[in-house]
Amino acid sequence: MGYLPICSSLFLCFISYAILVSSSTLQDPDHVVQQVHRSINESISRRNLGYLSCRTGNPIDDCWRCDPNWEKNRQSLADCAIGFGKGAMGGKNGRIYVVTDSGNDDPENPRPGTLRHATIQNEPLWIIFKRDMIIQLKKELLINSYKTIDGRGASVHIASGPCIKIHYKSNIIIHGIHIHDCKQGGGAIIRDSPEHKGWWKPSDGDAIAIFGGRDIWVDHCSLSSCEDGLIDAIHGSTAITISNNYFTHHDKVMLLGHSDSFTEDKKMQVTIAFNHFGEGLVQRMPRCRHGYFHVVNNDYTHWEMYAIGGSASPTINSQGNRFLAPNNRDRKQVTKHEDAPESAWRNWNWRSEGDLMLNGAYFLRSGAGATNAYARASSLSARPYSLVSALTTTAGALNCKKATHC
């Protein structure tokens, strides 16, 4: 019972922030706090308090990982997101679809039992895997709305071919998958629903490409070594949370925003939380344009060029992260203002609060800071940087076994 004040405080931080920023009109932070207190009290009254005993401090993991019956309660994961992507329902309340066939990928006429057949269905589906699998796709995998890809209980790799695309779809959860060595795919006819197939242009070689998507949550995935980005979100995508992932061995990690001239991305809102940016990374963790980006409690242990960058006046709110600069540097800037003179970027709103800078790392702040409403709400959400190691120690795909805590 002594754990409850910590847990409820952390949920308060993230949920209040999500409620505030998800509204097109800023709400009063004190009113938001009152709403969240009520929500938490209602949630605690419904929840088995034994599930709160793991004491990790990570609000997503504390929501579900301590349940030894997670395999029977898979869809409760959909209630555990935080941040801008908190509303992603995935396949909640839909039927369970078990992927049994790791080969035989047919982009035009997907076979029942394959991952592709599951992702193009119109109905909500919670997609799981019968056994360990390596899935090599022939063309990019299109995901329809209201789908969860849940890799828990199996070691699932999507690798060595085109990978995942979310194209103007919503309410998608991708959890517990290894995605790596993704390749470009040539133009082809690909089915995107049971009723429709059409010609798709060549893909870029991203691990996860999001075009005009919203209510998207990518959690506990391991991503590395792709031909283009690991996660790209462009063309008006918004309401996205990227959490608990392990990124390694890649140059341009994450692009958020299509181009400086594509102003529709001003509505983009992305939360990046509890990720580990690990060995072999160079830049773009993330690279932002136009929108609002909350970067909170991540561990940056490798970034050869820079960690966080952007252009076109994005708002970047960095809180409680740990930045370890590469060795043998007197000073190393965390940030990069892409292709802009100081006369322009000095007005961009880039703030750093409670970040730990190691080995000569430094964050170049700019702008006047977030508005008072954003600052008061978002300052609640970060845990101290001293907890980053504990919060991110199990980032990436988990090795979950049935009938035990994950």
C-alpha positions in Angstrom: 0.0 0.0 0.0 3.0 2.3 0.5 3.6 2.2 -3.3 0.3 3.9 -4.2 1.3 7.5 -3.7 4.2 7.0 -6.1 2.2 5.2 -8.7 -0.8 7.5 -8.6 1.5 10.5 -8.7 3.2 9.2 -11.8 -0.1 8.4 -13.5 -1.3 11.9 -12.6 1.7 13.4 -14.3 1.3 11.7 -17.6 -2.4 11.5 -17.8 -2.9 15.1 -16.9 -0.4 16.1 -19.6 -2.2 13.9 -22.1 -5.6 15.3 -21.4 -4.3 18.9 -21.5 -2.4 18.7 -24.8 -5.0 16.4 -26.6 -7.4 19.3 -26.5 -7.4 21.8 -29.3 -7.9 24.5 -26.6 -5.6 24.6 -23.6 -7.3 23.7 -20.4 -6.5 25.1 -17.0 -3.9 22.8 -15.4 -5.5 22.9 -12.0 -8.8 21.7 -13.5 -6.9 19.0 -15.3 -5.3 17.8 -12.1 -8.7 17.6 -10.4 -10.0 15.5 -13.3 -7.1 13.2 -13.2 -7.4 12.7 -9.4 -10.9 11.6 -9.9 -9.9 9.3 -12.8 -7.1 7.7 -10.7 -9.4 7.1 -7.7 -11.9 5.4 -9.9 -9.3 3.3 -11.6 -7.8 2.2 -8.3 -11.2 1.2 -7.0 -11.6 -1.1 -10.0 -8.1 -2.5 -10.1 -6.6 -5.4 -8.1 -4.1 -3.6 -6.0 -1.7 -6.6 -6.1 -0.9 -5.6 -9.7 0.8 -2.5 -8.4 3.5 -4.4 -6.5 6.3 -4.3 -9.0 7.5 -0.8 -8.1 9.3 -0.1 -11.4 8.1 3.5 -11.5 7.4 3.1 -15.2 3.7 3.9 -15.5 3.1 1.9 -18.6 4.8 -1.3 -17.3 3.3 -0.9 -13.8 -0.1 -0.9 -15.5 0.2 -4.5 -16.9 3.6 -6.3 -16.3 2.9 -7.4 -12.8 -0.1 -9.4 -13.8 0.8 -13.1 -14.0 -2.3 -13.6 -16.1 -1.3 -11.1 -18.7 -1.6 -13.7 -21.4 -5.3 -14.1 -20.5 -5.8 -10.4 -20.1 -3.9 -9.2 -23.2 -6.3 -6.4 -24.2 -5.8 -4.6 -20.9 -2.6 -3.4 -22.4 -4.7 -0.9 -24.4 -5.5 1.0 -21.2 -1.9 1.5 -20.3 -0.6 4.1 -22.8 0.5 7.6 -21.7 1.1 10.8 -23.5 -0.3 12.0 -26.9 -1.0 8.4 -28.1 -3.0 7.5 -25.0 -6.2 7.2 -27.0 -4.9 4.4 -29.2 -7.4 1.6 -28.8 -5.8 -0.9 -31.1 -7.9 -4.0 -31.4 -9.4 -3.7 -28.0 -12.8 -5.5 -27.7 -12.1 -7.2 -31.0 -11.4 -10.9 -31.5 -8.0 -12.5 -31.0 -6.3 -13.4 -34.4 -3.5 -15.9 -34.1 -0.8 -15.7 -36.7 0.3 -19.3 -37.6 2.1 -18.9 -40.9 5.4 -17.0 -40.9 6.0 -17.4 -44.6 3.9 -17.4 -47.8 3.6 -13.6 -47.8 1.3 -12.7 -50.7 0.9 -8.9 -50.9 -2.0 -9.1 -53.4 -4.0 -11.9 -52.0 -2.9 -12.6 -48.4 -3.4 -16.1 -47.0 -5.4 -16.7 -43.8 -3.1 -17.2 -40.9 -0.4 -14.7 -42.1 0.3 -11.4 -40.4 -0.7 -9.6 -43.6 -4.1 -11.2 -43.8 -4.7 -10.1 -40.2 -3.6 -6.5 -40.6 -5.8 -5.7 -43.6 -9.1 -6.8 -42.1 -11.7 -4.1 -41.5 -12.8 -5.3 -38.0 -10.8 -4.6 -34.8 -8.3 -7.4 -34.2 -5.9 -8.2 -31.4 -3.1 -10.0 -33.3 -0.9 -12.5 -31.5 1.6 -15.2 -32.7 1.4 -19.0 -32.2 5.2 -19.4 -31.9 8.6 -17.7 -32.5 8.7 -16.3 -36.0 10.9 -14.5 -38.5 8.7 -12.8 -41.1 10.3 -11.6 -44.3 7.8 -9.5 -46.2 7.8 -9.2 -50.0 6.2 -5.8 -49.9 5.5 -3.3 -47.1 2.9 -4.4 -44.5 -0.2 -2.2 -44.6 -2.1 -1.9 -41.3 -5.8 -1.1 -41.2 -7.4 0.8 -38.4 -8.1 -0.7 -35.0 -5.4 -3.3 -34.9 -2.9 -4.4 -32.2 0.2 -6.4 -33.2 1.1 -8.0 -29.9 4.4 -10.0 -29.9 4.3 -11.0 -26.2 4.9 -14.7 -25.5 6.9 -15.3 -28.7 10.1 -13.9 -30.3 8.7 -12.2 -33.5 11.1 -10.6 -36.0 10.0 -8.6 -39.1 13.2 -8.4 -41.0 15.2 -8.4 -44.2 12.5 -7.0 -46.4 10.0 -4.1 -46.6 8.4 -3.5 -43.2 5.5 -1.6 -41.7 3.4 1.2 -43.1 0.4 3.0 -41.5 -1.3 5.0 -44.2 -4.1 7.4 -43.1 -5.3 4.9 -40.5 -5.9 5.3 -36.8 -6.0 3.4 -33.5 -3.0 1.1 -33.9 -0.8 -0.5 -31.3 2.5 -2.2 -32.1 4.0 -3.9 -29.1 6.8 -6.4 -28.5 8.2 -6.9 -32.0 11.8 -7.0 -33.3 11.9 -4.9 -36.5 15.3 -4.7 -38.3 17.2 -4.8 -41.5 14.2 -3.4 -43.4 14.7 -2.9 -47.1 13.2 -0.7 -49.8 10.3 -2.4 -51.7 9.5 -1.8 -55.4 6.2 -0.5 -56.6 3.5 -3.2 -56.6 -0.2 -4.0 -56.3 -0.9 -4.5 -52.5 -4.2 -5.3 -50.9 -5.1 -2.9 -48.1 -8.5 -4.3 -47.2 -10.5 -7.4 -48.0 -12.3 -5.4 -50.7 -9.6 -3.3 -52.2 -6.1 -3.6 -53.7 -4.2 -1.0 -55.6 -0.8 0.2 -56.9 1.6 1.4 -54.2 4.7 3.4 -54.9 8.1 2.0 -53.9 8.7 2.0 -50.1 11.6 3.8 -48.5 12.9 1.1 -46.2 11.6 2.4 -42.9 10.9 0.1 -40.0 7.6 1.9 -39.2 6.4 4.6 -41.6 3.3 6.6 -40.5 1.5 8.7 -43.1 -1.4 10.8 -41.9 -2.0 8.4 -39.0 -3.4 9.3 -35.6 -3.8 7.5 -32.3 -0.7 5.4 -32.7 1.3 3.7 -29.9 4.6 1.9 -30.5 5.8 0.2 -27.3 8.5 -2.2 -26.2 9.8 -2.9 -29.7 13.5 -3.4 -30.7 14.4 -1.5 -33.9 17.7 -1.4 -35.8 19.6 -1.4 -39.1 17.1 -0.2 -41.7 17.7 1.4 -45.1 15.8 4.6 -44.2 14.3 5.6 -40.8 13.4 3.4 -37.8 10.2 5.4 -37.1 9.0 8.2 -39.5 5.7 10.1 -38.9 4.8 12.6 -41.6 1.9 14.1 -43.6 -0.3 15.3 -40.7 0.2 12.4 -38.4 -0.5 13.2 -34.7 -1.5 11.7 -31.3 1.5 9.4 -31.2 3.3 7.8 -28.3 6.7 6.1 -28.8 7.7 4.4 -25.6 9.9 1.7 -24.0 11.7 0.9 -27.3 15.3 0.0 -27.8 17.0 1.7 -30.8 20.4 0.6 -32.1 22.7 0.5 -35.1 21.2 3.1 -37.3 22.0 6.5 -38.8 18.8 8.6 -39.1 16.7 7.2 -36.3 13.4 9.1 -36.2 11.8 11.7 -38.5 8.7 13.6 -37.3 7.4 16.0 -39.9 7.4 15.8 -43.7 9.1 19.0 -44.8 9.6 22.6 -43.7 6.9 23.7 -46.2 4.3 21.1 -45.2 2.5 23.2 -42.6 -0.2 20.6 -41.9 2.3 19.0 -39.5 1.8 21.9 -37.2 -0.9 19.8 -35.6 1.6 16.9 -34.9 1.9 15.9 -31.2 4.3 13.1 -30.2 5.3 11.8 -26.8 8.7 10.0 -26.7 9.2 8.3 -23.3 11.3 5.6 -21.6 13.2 4.7 -24.7 16.8 3.6 -24.8 18.8 5.1 -27.6 21.7 2.7 -27.7 24.8 1.6 -29.5 25.6 2.5 -33.1 23.2 5.5 -33.4 24.1 8.7 -35.2 21.3 11.3 -35.3 17.6 12.1 -35.3 16.4 11.0 -31.9 14.1 12.6 -33.1 14.4 15.2 -35.9 11.2 17.4 -35.6 9.3 19.8 -37.7 6.4 22.2 -36.9 4.6 20.3 -34.1 4.9 19.7 -30.3 7.2 17.0 -29.1 7.5 15.9 -25.5 10.7 14.0 -24.9 10.7 12.5 -21.4 12.8 10.1 -19.3 14.8 8.6 -22.2 18.3 7.2 -22.0 20.7 8.5 -24.7 23.9 6.5 -24.5 25.0 6.8 -28.1 24.6 9.7 -30.5 27.5 10.5 -32.7 26.2 13.6 -34.5 23.4 14.9 -32.3 20.4 13.6 -30.3 17.5 16.0 -30.8 17.2 18.3 -33.8 14.6 20.1 -35.9 13.6 22.8 -38.3 10.5 24.9 -39.1 10.0 26.1 -35.5 9.0 22.9 -33.7 8.3 23.0 -29.9 10.5 20.6 -28.1 10.0 19.9 -24.4 12.9 17.8 -23.0 12.4 16.6 -19.5 14.3 14.2 -17.2 16.4 12.6 -19.9 20.0 11.3 -19.5 22.4 12.4 -22.3 25.8 10.7 -22.3 28.0 12.4 -24.9 30.5 10.3 -27.0 33.9 9.9 -25.4 36.9 12.2 -26.0 34.8 15.3 -26.5 35.3 18.5 -24.5 31.8 19.7 -25.3 29.1 18.0 -27.3 25.8 19.6 -28.2 22.7 17.5 -27.7 20.6 19.7 -30.1 20.9 20.7 -33.7 19.0 23.5 -35.5 18.8 22.1 -39.0 19.7 24.6 -41.8 18.6 27.7 -40.0 20.4 30.9 -39.0 20.5 31.9 -35.3 18.2 34.8 -36.1 15.5 32.2 -36.9 16.1 29.4 -34.4 16.6 31.6 -31.3 12.9 32.1 -31.3 12.0 28.4 -31.5 10.7 27.0 -28.3 13.2 24.4 -27.2 13.3 23.8 -23.5 15.3 21.4 -21.2 14.1 20.8 -17.7 15.7 18.3 -15.2 17.9 16.7 -17.9 21.2 15.1 -16.9 24.2 16.1 -19.1 27.2 13.8 -18.9 30.7 13.8 -20.5 30.4 17.3 -21.9 26.9 17.1 -23.3 24.9 20.3 -23.3 21.4 21.4 -24.5 21.1 24.7 -26.4 17.9 26.2 -25.2 16.0 28.7 -27.3 12.8 30.6 -27.3 10.9 32.0 -24.4 10.0 28.6 -23.0 6.7 26.8 -23.1 3.5 28.7 -22.2 2.7 28.7 -18.5 -0.1 26.2 -19.1 2.1 23.8 -20.9 4.9 24.3 -18.5 2.8 23.7 -15.4 1.2 20.6 -16.9 4.2 19.0 -18.5 6.5 19.7 -15.6 4.4 17.1 -13.7 5.2 14.3 -16.1 8.9 13.7 -15.8 10.5 11.5 -13.1 13.9 12.6 -11.9 16.8 11.8 -14.2 18.3 9.6 -11.4 15.5 7.1 -12.2 16.1 6.9 -16.0 18.2 3.7 -15.7 15.4 1.9 -13.9 12.7 3.3 -16.1 14.5 2.1 -19.3 16.3 -1.0 -18.2 13.9 -3.3 -20.0 13.3 -1.2 -23.1 12.8 -3.2 -26.2 10.9 -6.4 -26.9 10.3 -8.4 -23.7 10.8 -12.1 -23.1 7.3 -12.8 -21.6 6.4 -16.3 -20.4 2.9 -17.5 -19.8 1.7 -17.7 -16.2 4.5 -15.5 -14.9 5.1 -11.8 -14.5 6.3 -10.4 -17.8 
